[in-house]
Amino acid sequence: MDKIVIIDTKPQDLNRYKVPASASIVNLLTIDKITPEDINNTRYNFCITPAALLELLENYKKELALDNYLTLKSKNECYKLHINQVDFFSAEQKYVLVNSANKQMLIDETLNNLEEKYSANFLRIHRKYLVNKKKIYALKKQQEQFVVLLENIEQPLIVSRRQLPQVRKFLKCLS
């Protein structure tokens, strides 16, 4: 008959205990202490505390929240685009152009409103540009101005002198 061992410790600390190799282990750790390696180990079963489960569900709901989606409309089509799929927003006269994975669409929204709504995900680099923080990989000086380079985007985007300190501060946080 297999033994069941209930523990509240990290799996790597399990060596301190004399647990038979044939025993099933139920770990009472909270979600934030579990590593992917722990989950892949078939010897462990995890018991999630109610508080951790609620936190997990809240995070999931936030991810699915409609506020995280943009509705893009053209003459014949309507798209829903998750905010994380947007590379950058650029101002074009009174409209804003949404730039995403080889697709560009106009929305009737101001950059100021977008910046206010998605400040956790986007960084203002110029009065004309609002870029996805996750896509920025470099700040570079070209001729007399600074530009940011974004993943999968060939076109460098100009950084204004006014926004340069915030861009530098953000990039220091990344390193």
Sine and cosine of phi, psi and omega as CSV:
sin_phi,cos_phi,sin_psi,cos_psi,sin_omega,cos_omega
0.00,0.00,0.75,-0.66,0.01,-1.00
-0.95,0.30,0.53,-0.85,0.07,-1.00
-1.00,-0.09,0.48,-0.88,0.10,-0.99
-0.91,-0.42,0.80,-0.60,0.00,-1.00
-0.91,-0.42,0.81,-0.58,0.04,-1.00
-0.97,-0.25,0.83,-0.56,-0.05,-1.00
-0.75,-0.66,0.27,-0.96,0.10,-0.99
-0.71,-0.70,0.92,0.39,-0.05,-1.00
-0.49,-0.87,0.25,-0.97,0.06,-1.00
-0.95,0.30,0.62,-0.79,-0.01,-1.00
-0.82,0.58,-0.57,0.82,-0.01,-1.00
-0.93,0.36,-0.33,0.94,0.05,-1.00
-1.00,0.05,-0.03,1.00,-0.07,-1.00
-0.90,0.45,-0.42,0.91,-0.03,-1.00
-0.88,0.47,-0.36,0.93,0.01,-1.00
-0.93,0.36,-0.37,0.93,-0.04,-1.00
-0.97,-0.24,0.48,-0.88,0.02,-1.00
-1.00,-0.08,0.99,0.13,-0.01,-1.00
-0.98,-0.19,0.84,-0.55,0.01,-1.00
-0.86,0.50,0.57,-0.82,-0.03,-1.00
-0.87,0.49,-0.45,0.89,-0.03,-1.00
-1.00,0.09,-0.10,1.00,-0.08,-1.00
-0.97,0.24,0.58,-0.81,0.15,-0.99
-1.00,0.06,0.67,-0.75,-0.07,-1.00
-0.90,-0.43,0.80,-0.60,0.10,-1.00
-0.95,-0.32,0.88,-0.47,-0.06,-1.00
-0.97,-0.23,0.76,-0.65,-0.03,-1.00
-1.00,-0.08,0.28,0.96,0.00,-1.00
-0.89,0.46,0.44,-0.90,0.10,-1.00
-0.99,0.14,0.32,-0.95,-0.08,-1.00
-0.79,0.62,-0.67,0.74,-0.10,-1.00
-0.93,0.37,-0.26,0.97,0.01,-1.00
-0.99,-0.11,-0.10,1.00,-0.04,-1.00
-1.00,0.01,0.76,-0.65,0.03,-1.00
-0.98,-0.18,0.34,-0.94,0.06,-1.00
-0.85,0.53,-0.55,0.83,0.02,-1.00
-0.90,0.44,-0.61,0.79,0.02,-1.00
-0.89,0.45,-0.69,0.72,-0.04,-1.00
-0.90,0.43,-0.61,0.79,-0.03,-1.00
-0.96,0.27,-0.26,0.97,0.01,-1.00
-0.98,0.19,0.93,-0.37,-0.10,-0.99
-0.94,0.35,-0.18,0.98,-0.02,-1.00
-0.98,0.22,-0.34,0.94,-0.08,-1.00
-0.98,-0.21,0.63,-0.78,0.20,-0.98
-0.86,-0.50,0.68,-0.74,-0.06,-1.00
-0.94,-0.33,0.68,-0.73,0.05,-1.00
-0.95,-0.32,0.87,-0.49,-0.07,-1.00
-1.00,-0.05,0.75,-0.66,0.04,-1.00
-0.93,0.36,0.45,-0.89,0.01,-1.00
-0.84,0.55,-0.63,0.78,0.00,-1.00
-0.90,0.43,-0.66,0.75,0.02,-1.00
-0.92,0.40,-0.61,0.79,0.03,-1.00
-0.90,0.43,-0.69,0.73,0.05,-1.00
-0.88,0.48,-0.67,0.75,0.03,-1.00
-0.89,0.45,-0.67,0.74,0.03,-1.00
-0.88,0.47,-0.70,0.72,0.02,-1.00
-0.91,0.41,-0.63,0.78,0.03,-1.00
-0.89,0.45,-0.69,0.72,0.03,-1.00
-0.89,0.45,-0.63,0.77,0.02,-1.00
-0.91,0.42,-0.67,0.74,0.03,-1.00
-0.89,0.45,-0.65,0.76,0.02,-1.00
-0.88,0.47,-0.65,0.76,0.00,-1.00
-0.89,0.45,-0.59,0.81,-0.03,-1.00
-1.00,0.02,-0.11,0.99,-0.07,-1.00
-0.82,0.57,0.59,-0.81,-0.01,-1.00
-0.89,0.45,-0.40,0.92,0.04,-1.00
-0.90,0.44,-0.33,0.95,0.00,-1.00
-1.00,0.05,0.08,1.00,-0.01,-1.00
-0.86,-0.50,0.61,-0.79,0.12,-0.99
-0.97,-0.24,0.60,-0.80,0.10,-0.99
-0.97,-0.22,0.88,-0.47,-0.02,-1.00
-0.96,-0.29,0.80,-0.60,-0.04,-1.00
-0.85,-0.53,0.68,-0.73,0.17,-0.99
-0.82,-0.57,-0.13,-0.99,-0.05,-1.00
-0.84,0.55,-0.73,0.68,-0.11,-0.99
-0.92,-0.38,-0.04,1.00,-0.12,-0.99
-0.70,-0.72,0.37,-0.93,0.07,-1.00
-0.66,-0.75,0.79,-0.62,-0.04,-1.00
-0.86,-0.52,0.48,-0.88,0.21,-0.98
-0.93,-0.36,0.81,-0.59,-0.06,-1.00
-0.81,-0.59,0.81,-0.59,0.05,-1.00
-0.93,0.36,0.61,-0.79,-0.09,-1.00
-0.86,0.51,-0.50,0.87,0.01,-1.00
-0.94,0.33,-0.27,0.96,0.02,-1.00
-1.00,0.08,-0.17,0.99,0.00,-1.00
-0.99,0.15,0.78,-0.63,0.07,-1.00
-0.98,0.17,-0.77,0.64,0.05,-1.00
-0.30,-0.96,0.33,-0.94,0.11,-0.99
-0.95,-0.31,0.63,-0.77,0.09,-1.00
-0.75,-0.67,0.65,-0.76,-0.02,-1.00
-0.99,0.14,0.77,-0.64,0.06,-1.00
-0.76,-0.65,0.99,-0.13,-0.08,-1.00
0.82,0.58,-0.86,-0.51,-0.05,-1.00
-1.00,-0.06,0.06,1.00,0.01,-1.00
-0.92,-0.39,0.21,-0.98,0.09,-1.00
-0.87,-0.50,0.72,-0.69,0.03,-1.00
-0.99,-0.10,0.82,-0.57,0.06,-1.00
-1.00,-0.04,0.85,-0.52,-0.01,-1.00
-0.95,-0.32,0.87,-0.49,-0.08,-1.00
-0.48,-0.88,0.77,-0.64,0.13,-0.99
0.40,0.92,0.95,0.31,0.05,-1.00
0.90,0.44,0.31,0.95,0.01,-1.00
-0.76,-0.65,0.70,-0.72,0.07,-1.00
-0.77,-0.64,0.76,-0.66,0.03,-1.00
-0.62,-0.78,0.54,-0.84,0.05,-1.00
-1.00,0.08,0.61,-0.80,0.15,-0.99
-0.78,-0.63,0.45,-0.89,0.00,-1.00
-1.00,-0.08,0.97,0.25,-0.08,-1.00
-0.50,-0.87,0.48,-0.88,0.04,-1.00
-1.00,-0.06,0.43,-0.90,0.06,-1.00
-0.89,0.45,-0.58,0.81,0.01,-1.00
-0.87,0.49,-0.69,0.72,0.03,-1.00
-0.90,0.44,-0.69,0.73,0.02,-1.00
-0.90,0.44,-0.66,0.75,0.01,-1.00
-0.89,0.45,-0.67,0.74,0.01,-1.00
-0.91,0.42,-0.68,0.73,-0.06,-1.00
-0.95,0.31,-0.62,0.79,-0.11,-0.99
-0.88,-0.48,0.56,0.83,-0.06,-1.00
-0.88,0.48,-0.43,0.90,0.03,-1.00
-0.94,0.33,-0.44,0.90,-0.07,-1.00
-0.96,-0.26,-0.37,0.93,-0.14,-0.99
-0.81,-0.59,0.48,-0.88,-0.03,-1.00
-0.82,-0.57,0.75,-0.66,0.06,-1.00
-0.98,0.20,0.83,-0.56,0.01,-1.00
-0.91,-0.41,-0.21,0.98,-0.08,-1.00
-0.24,-0.97,0.35,-0.94,0.03,-1.00
-0.89,0.45,-0.31,0.95,-0.03,-1.00
-0.99,-0.14,-0.29,0.96,-0.13,-0.99
-0.79,-0.61,0.65,-0.76,0.13,-0.99
-0.76,-0.65,0.89,-0.45,-0.15,-0.99
-0.91,-0.41,0.50,-0.87,0.04,-1.00
-0.94,0.35,0.85,-0.53,-0.04,-1.00
-0.86,0.51,-0.57,0.82,-0.04,-1.00
-0.94,0.33,-0.30,0.95,-0.06,-1.00
-1.00,-0.05,-0.28,0.96,-0.04,-1.00
-0.95,0.31,0.79,-0.61,0.08,-1.00
-0.81,-0.59,-0.16,0.99,0.01,-1.00
-0.34,-0.94,0.48,-0.88,0.17,-0.99
-0.87,-0.49,0.78,-0.63,-0.16,-0.99
-0.65,-0.76,0.54,-0.84,0.07,-1.00
-0.99,-0.11,0.84,-0.55,0.06,-1.00
-0.86,-0.51,0.86,-0.51,-0.09,-1.00
0.80,0.60,-0.91,-0.41,-0.06,-1.00
-0.96,-0.27,0.15,0.99,-0.05,-1.00
-0.70,-0.71,0.34,-0.94,0.05,-1.00
-1.00,-0.07,0.54,-0.84,0.05,-1.00
-0.70,-0.71,0.43,-0.90,0.14,-0.99
-0.96,-0.27,0.54,-0.84,0.06,-1.00
-0.94,-0.33,0.73,-0.68,-0.01,-1.00
-0.93,-0.37,0.53,-0.85,0.06,-1.00
-0.86,0.52,0.70,-0.71,0.07,-1.00
0.89,0.46,0.28,0.96,0.04,-1.00
-0.84,-0.54,0.86,-0.50,-0.02,-1.00
-0.96,0.28,-0.61,0.80,-0.08,-1.00
-0.96,0.29,0.89,-0.46,0.11,-0.99
-0.95,0.31,0.58,-0.82,-0.02,-1.00
-0.96,-0.29,0.74,-0.67,-0.06,-1.00
-0.93,0.36,0.68,-0.73,0.09,-1.00
-0.97,-0.26,0.79,-0.61,0.01,-1.00
-0.97,0.26,0.41,-0.91,0.02,-1.00
-0.87,0.49,-0.58,0.82,-0.02,-1.00
-0.92,0.40,-0.58,0.81,-0.05,-1.00
-1.00,-0.04,-0.19,0.98,-0.06,-1.00
-0.81,0.58,-0.70,0.71,0.01,-1.00
-0.86,0.50,-0.63,0.77,0.01,-1.00
-0.93,0.38,-0.61,0.79,0.02,-1.00
-0.91,0.41,-0.70,0.71,0.04,-1.00
-0.88,0.47,-0.69,0.72,0.01,-1.00
-0.88,0.48,-0.69,0.72,0.02,-1.00
-0.89,0.46,-0.69,0.72,-0.02,-1.00
-0.92,0.38,-0.51,0.86,0.08,-1.00
-0.92,0.39,-0.57,0.82,0.04,-1.00
-0.91,0.41,-0.47,0.88,-0.01,-1.00
-0.96,0.29,-0.51,0.86,-0.09,-1.00
-1.00,0.03,0.00,0.00,0.00,0.00
